[in-house]
């Protein structure tokens, strides 16, 4: 995320535009403001390999907060903007952040968190609200614009490449900081992983990238970074809205975008006349990842948008990647692609290789080294005994052509009567039902079988939460899946705990049913 030569060549070109407010920053302005912030970071004692954090909603200050770290040799942690104070405090302390950048919108949560963070000395607040606040814990609250005003708009003398240190989403436990080694590169020379992603996502000079997801998440942040490194313009949505997303494509002649499957589903459930009038002709590539995409949903998107839908699989840790374009996916329906980075292995519980077509845990001989910051124990849990391979706990299998199919997270595998059941297949099916807006499937206690399959469903507006609807959905599943994979019972929820990144906090739902019972999952 570095303007580089484009700040000189195209100083007046918009680097980004906020989709709703229309506020924009040119490359020249982004260069100047990120330099001013870099000088402030140095003045606060943040030297190469130091840490600071960003806790904000998508706003017009987000990118400059990141660019400053990328050109200062720092690790910057973009924190999930939906976290509560205790969760934020854990990340600030664990990441050893010395400075926090937050917003007026998030200030109340930040203040409460900072009371638990004695090592954070300064908190910069964008959007006002800091002057009257004074202090929060050990941190001095200061208005962002006032803090950088008057500082040099030219680069600091000791520019080095910095990079994000992001935290796992924590859907199955405490989030973990993912630390990558930082070579002593100039900021114009990114890590090899980003060169790979640039080719994978078909970045090109002058591209227009539409970013519909929260910037704290790894994939949107990486895409935005690459668009800036190619002199492109980024359109940043404050929040995803399907109608607005479709309107932005022709308005800005968007060429590139990345989405998550829930965004596909929400657009597909728009009235047919709205979908028919949508102009997506400028799009060259639409990438999706972050969560499994039901095959029926993806087929519908390909029918609508054409053969521009690309998919990839790769955890934030970046130890390996698979990918497939539209023709490859149509020939291998349901796959997340073949390996393009890393050496993949499908292993059983004894770490023995499994034959093609048989599901096991997905391991990679790591292409990009990483460790969990300040957590050697968890780092060790991801490594094979000989230290050559890593995993994040996904389950899947390879077909005869080497394409990977994910079945679920190992954490959420259901063992019912001794049979292993992966609930993702049922979730993917339920989401295609016209009465279902979202679904979660997991195991709940059963005295006889150990576990049984349970679904919690969020219906589309207007559909009642009745036994008749539950029975209809169970029957729908049984018509297309083996009965043992189908929910025995269905409960309803007004809203499932799904992040805007597409990830489902299934553990929050599951834990309600396991209260007072001993679970396999700790």
RADAUR-V69954 format. One record per residue. N is the residue number from 1. RES is the residue in one letter. NEAR is the number of other ideal C-beta (glycine too) atoms within 8 Angstrom. Layout:
n:N res:RES near:NEAR
n:N res:RES near:NEAR
//
This chain:
n:1 res:X near:10
n:2 res:X near:12
n:3 res:X near:11
n:4 res:X near:8
n:5 res:X near:7
n:6 res:X near:11
n:7 res:X near:12
n:8 res:X near:5
n:9 res:X near:7
n:10 res:X near:8
n:11 res:X near:10
n:12 res:X near:6
n:13 res:X near:10
n:14 res:X near:9
n:15 res:X near:14
n:16 res:X near:14
n:17 res:X near:12
n:18 res:X near:13
n:19 res:X near:10
n:20 res:X near:7
n:21 res:X near:7
n:22 res:X near:6
n:23 res:X near:7
n:24 res:X near:9
n:25 res:X near:12
n:26 res:X near:11
n:27 res:X near:15
n:28 res:X near:9
n:29 res:X near:9
n:30 res:X near:17
n:31 res:X near:12
n:32 res:X near:9
n:33 res:X near:12
n:34 res:X near:13
n:35 res:X near:16
n:36 res:X near:13
n:37 res:X near:13
n:38 res:X near:14
n:39 res:X near:12
n:40 res:X near:11
n:41 res:X near:15
n:42 res:X near:12
n:43 res:X near:7
n:44 res:X near:10
n:45 res:X near:7
n:46 res:X near:12
n:47 res:X near:7
n:48 res:X near:9
n:49 res:X near:7
n:50 res:X near:11
n:51 res:X near:13
n:52 res:X near:16
n:53 res:X near:15
n:54 res:X near:15
n:55 res:X near:14
n:56 res:X near:15
n:57 res:X near:9
n:58 res:X near:11
n:59 res:X near:11
n:60 res:X near:8
n:61 res:X near:12
n:62 res:X near:12
n:63 res:X near:15
n:64 res:X near:12
n:65 res:X near:13
n:66 res:X near:16
n:67 res:X near:14
n:68 res:X near:14
n:69 res:X near:13
n:70 res:X near:14
n:71 res:X near:16
n:72 res:X near:15
n:73 res:X near:11
n:74 res:X near:14
n:75 res:X near:15
n:76 res:X near:16
n:77 res:X near:16
n:78 res:X near:12
n:79 res:X near:13
n:80 res:X near:11
n:81 res:X near:10
n:82 res:X near:5
n:83 res:X near:11
n:84 res:X near:6
n:85 res:X near:11
n:86 res:X near:8
n:87 res:X near:11
n:88 res:X near:14
n:89 res:X near:13
n:90 res:X near:10
n:91 res:X near:16
n:92 res:X near:15
n:93 res:X near:10
n:94 res:X near:10
n:95 res:X near:14
n:96 res:X near:8
n:97 res:X near:14
n:98 res:X near:13
n:99 res:X near:14
n:100 res:X near:17
n:101 res:X near:14
n:102 res:X near:13
n:103 res:X near:13
n:104 res:X near:10
n:105 res:X near:7
n:106 res:X near:12
n:107 res:X near:13
n:108 res:X near:6
n:109 res:X near:12
n:110 res:X near:15
n:111 res:X near:11
n:112 res:X near:8
n:113 res:X near:13
n:114 res:X near:16
n:115 res:X near:9
n:116 res:X near:9
n:117 res:X near:15
n:118 res:X near:5
n:119 res:X near:9
n:120 res:X near:15
n:121 res:X near:9
n:122 res:X near:11
n:123 res:X near:16
n:124 res:X near:13
n:125 res:X near:16
n:126 res:X near:12
n:127 res:X near:9
n:128 res:X near:7
n:129 res:X near:9
n:130 res:X near:14
n:131 res:X near:6
n:132 res:X near:5
n:133 res:X near:11
n:134 res:X near:5
n:135 res:X near:8
n:136 res:X near:10
n:137 res:X near:10
n:138 res:X near:9
n:139 res:X near:13
n:140 res:X near:8
n:141 res:X near:11
n:142 res:X near:11
n:143 res:X near:10
n:144 res:X near:12
n:145 res:X near:7
n:146 res:X near:7
n:147 res:X near:9
n:148 res:X near:12
n:149 res:X near:7
n:150 res:X near:3
n:151 res:X near:11
n:152 res:X near:6
n:153 res:X near:8
n:154 res:X near:4
n:155 res:X near:7
n:156 res:X near:10
n:157 res:X near:4
n:158 res:X near:7
n:159 res:X near:11
n:160 res:X near:13
n:161 res:X near:15
n:162 res:X near:13
n:163 res:X near:10
n:164 res:X near:10
n:165 res:X near:14
n:166 res:X near:13
n:167 res:X near:14
n:168 res:X near:10
n:169 res:X near:9
n:170 res:X near:10
n:171 res:X near:8
n:172 res:X near:9
n:173 res:X near:4
n:174 res:X near:5
n:175 res:X near:11
n:176 res:X near:11
n:177 res:X near:15
n:178 res:X near:14
n:179 res:X near:10
n:180 res:X near:12
n:181 res:X near:5
n:182 res:X near:13
n:183 res:X near:6
n:184 res:X near:5
n:185 res:X near:10
n:186 res:X near:7
n:187 res:X near:12
n:188 res:X near:6
n:189 res:X near:6
n:190 res:X near:9
n:191 res:X near:11
n:192 res:X near:7
n:193 res:X near:9
n:194 res:X near:12
n:195 res:X near:9
n:196 res:X near:11
n:197 res:X near:10
n:198 res:X near:11
n:199 res:X near:8
n:200 res:X near:10
n:201 res:X near:13
n:202 res:X near:9
n:203 res:X near:12
n:204 res:X near:7
n:205 res:X near:6
n:206 res:X near:7
n:207 res:X near:12
n:208 res:X near:14
n:209 res:X near:15
n:210 res:X near:14
n:211 res:X near:14
n:212 res:X near:9
n:213 res:X near:15
n:214 res:X near:12
n:215 res:X near:14
n:216 res:X near:10
n:217 res:X near:14
n:218 res:X near:8
n:219 res:X near:11
n:220 res:X near:13
n:221 res:X near:15
n:222 res:X near:10
n:223 res:X near:14
n:224 res:X near:16
n:225 res:X near:13
n:226 res:X near:13
n:227 res:X near:14
n:228 res:X near:17
n:229 res:X near:13
n:230 res:X near:12
n:231 res:X near:12
n:232 res:X near:13
n:233 res:X near:13
n:234 res:X near:15
n:235 res:X near:14
n:236 res:X near:13
n:237 res:X near:16
n:238 res:X near:10
n:239 res:X near:6
n:240 res:X near:10
n:241 res:X near:7
n:242 res:X near:10
n:243 res:X near:8
n:244 res:X near:10
n:245 res:X near:14
n:246 res:X near:13
n:247 res:X near:8
n:248 res:X near:13
n:249 res:X near:16
n:250 res:X near:10
n:251 res:X near:6
n:252 res:X near:11
n:253 res:X near:8
n:254 res:X near:13
n:255 res:X near:11
n:256 res:X near:19
n:257 res:X near:13
n:258 res:X near:13
n:259 res:X near:11
n:260 res:X near:12
n:261 res:X near:15
n:262 res:X near:10
n:263 res:X near:13
n:264 res:X near:15
n:265 res:X near:12
n:266 res:X near:10
n:267 res:X near:11
n:268 res:X near:11
n:269 res:X near:7
n:270 res:X near:11
n:271 res:X near:5
n:272 res:X near:6
n:273 res:X near:6
n:274 res:X near:10
n:275 res:X near:12
n:276 res:X near:6
n:277 res:X near:6
n:278 res:X near:8
n:279 res:X near:7
n:280 res:X near:10
n:281 res:X near:5
n:282 res:X near:11
n:283 res:X near:13
n:284 res:X near:7
n:285 res:X near:11
n:286 res:X near:13
n:287 res:X near:13
n:288 res:X near:14
n:289 res:X near:11
n:290 res:X near:10
n:291 res:X near:11
n:292 res:X near:8
n:293 res:X near:11
n:294 res:X near:12
n:295 res:X near:9
n:296 res:X near:7
n:297 res:X near:14
n:298 res:X near:15
n:299 res:X near:9
n:300 res:X near:10
n:301 res:X near:12
n:302 res:X near:13
n:303 res:X near:5
n:304 res:X near:9
n:305 res:X near:9
n:306 res:X near:6
n:307 res:X near:7
n:308 res:X near:10
n:309 res:X near:12
n:310 res:X near:14
n:311 res:X near:14
n:312 res:X near:13
n:313 res:X near:11
n:314 res:X near:9
n:315 res:X near:7
n:316 res:X near:7
n:317 res:X near:11
n:318 res:X near:13
n:319 res:X near:12
n:320 res:X near:14
n:321 res:X near:14
n:322 res:X near:15
n:323 res:X near:13
n:324 res:X near:14
n:325 res:X near:8
n:326 res:X near:11
n:327 res:X near:7
n:328 res:X near:12
n:329 res:X near:15
n:330 res:X near:8
n:331 res:X near:6
n:332 res:X near:11
n:333 res:X near:8
n:334 res:X near:5
n:335 res:X near:13
n:336 res:X near:13
n:337 res:X near:15
n:338 res:X near:12
n:339 res:X near:12
n:340 res:X near:9
n:341 res:X near:9
n:342 res:X near:11
n:343 res:X near:8
n:344 res:X near:12
n:345 res:X near:10
n:346 res:X near:14
n:347 res:X near:10
n:348 res:X near:8
n:349 res:X near:4
n:350 res:X near:4
n:351 res:X near:7
n:352 res:X near:6
n:353 res:X near:6
n:354 res:X near:10
n:355 res:X near:5
n:356 res:X near:7
n:357 res:X near:7
n:358 res:X near:8
n:359 res:X near:9
n:360 res:X near:11
n:361 res:X near:12
n:362 res:X near:13
n:363 res:X near:12
n:364 res:X near:14
n:365 res:X near:10
n:366 res:X near:12
n:367 res:X near:11
n:368 res:X near:12
n:369 res:X near:6
n:370 res:X near:11
n:371 res:X near:7
n:372 res:X near:13
n:373 res:X near:11
n:374 res:X near:6
n:375 res:X near:10
n:376 res:X near:7
n:377 res:X near:6
n:378 res:X near:9
n:379 res:X near:10
n:380 res:X near:7
n:381 res:X near:6
n:382 res:X near:10
n:383 res:X near:9
n:384 res:X near:9
n:385 res:X near:5
n:386 res:X near:5
n:387 res:X near:5
n:388 res:X near:6
n:389 res:X near:11
n:390 res:X near:11
n:391 res:X near:10
n:392 res:X near:9
n:393 res:X near:9
n:394 res:X near:12
n:395 res:X near:14
n:396 res:X near:13
n:397 res:X near:13
n:398 res:X near:11
n:399 res:X near:11
n:400 res:X near:5
n:401 res:X near:6
n:402 res:X near:8
n:403 res:X near:14
n:404 res:X near:16
n:405 res:X near:11
n:406 res:X near:12
n:407 res:X near:10
n:408 res:X near:12
n:409 res:X near:9
n:410 res:X near:9
n:411 res:X near:8
n:412 res:X near:15
n:413 res:X near:12
n:414 res:X near:13
n:415 res:X near:11
n:416 res:X near:14
n:417 res:X near:7
n:418 res:X near:5
n:419 res:X near:7
n:420 res:X near:6
n:421 res:X near:12
n:422 res:X near:12
n:423 res:X near:15
n:424 res:X near:12
n:425 res:X near:11
n:426 res:X near:16
n:427 res:X near:13
n:428 res:X near:12
n:429 res:X near:13
n:430 res:X near:15
n:431 res:X near:12
n:432 res:X near:9
n:433 res:X near:9
n:434 res:X near:4
n:435 res:X near:9
n:436 res:X near:14
n:437 res:X near:8
n:438 res:X near:10
n:439 res:X near:13
n:440 res:X near:12
n:441 res:X near:12
n:442 res:X near:12
n:443 res:X near:13
n:444 res:X near:10
n:445 res:X near:9
n:446 res:X near:9
n:447 res:X near:4
n:448 res:X near:5
n:449 res:X near:8
n:450 res:X near:9
n:451 res:X near:11
n:452 res:X near:12
n:453 res:X near:17
n:454 res:X near:14
n:455 res:X near:15
n:456 res:X near:12
n:457 res:X near:15
n:458 res:X near:12
n:459 res:X near:12
n:460 res:X near:9
n:461 res:X near:5
n:462 res:X near:3
n:463 res:X near:8
n:464 res:X near:5
n:465 res:X near:6
n:466 res:X near:6
n:467 res:X near:5
n:468 res:X near:6
n:469 res:X near:13
n:470 res:X near:13
n:471 res:X near:8
n:472 res:X near:9
n:473 res:X near:16
n:474 res:X near:13
n:475 res:X near:8
n:476 res:X near:11
n:477 res:X near:14
n:478 res:X near:9
n:479 res:X near:5
n:480 res:X near:6
n:481 res:X near:10
n:482 res:X near:5
n:483 res:X near:6
n:484 res:X near:9
n:485 res:X near:11
n:486 res:X near:12
n:487 res:X near:12
n:488 res:X near:7
n:489 res:X near:9
n:490 res:X near:11
n:491 res:X near:9
n:492 res:X near:11
n:493 res:X near:9
n:494 res:X near:4
n:495 res:X near:5
n:496 res:X near:11
n:497 res:X near:7
n:498 res:X near:10
n:499 res:X near:12
n:500 res:X near:10
n:501 res:X near:13
n:502 res:X near:13
n:503 res:X near:10
n:504 res:X near:11
n:505 res:X near:10
n:506 res:X near:10
n:507 res:X near:11
n:508 res:X near:8
n:509 res:X near:14
n:510 res:X near:13
n:511 res:X near:8
n:512 res:X near:7
n:513 res:X near:10
n:514 res:X near:10
n:515 res:X near:6
n:516 res:X near:3
n:517 res:X near:7
n:518 res:X near:2
n:519 res:X near:6
n:520 res:X near:4
n:521 res:X near:8
n:522 res:X near:3
//
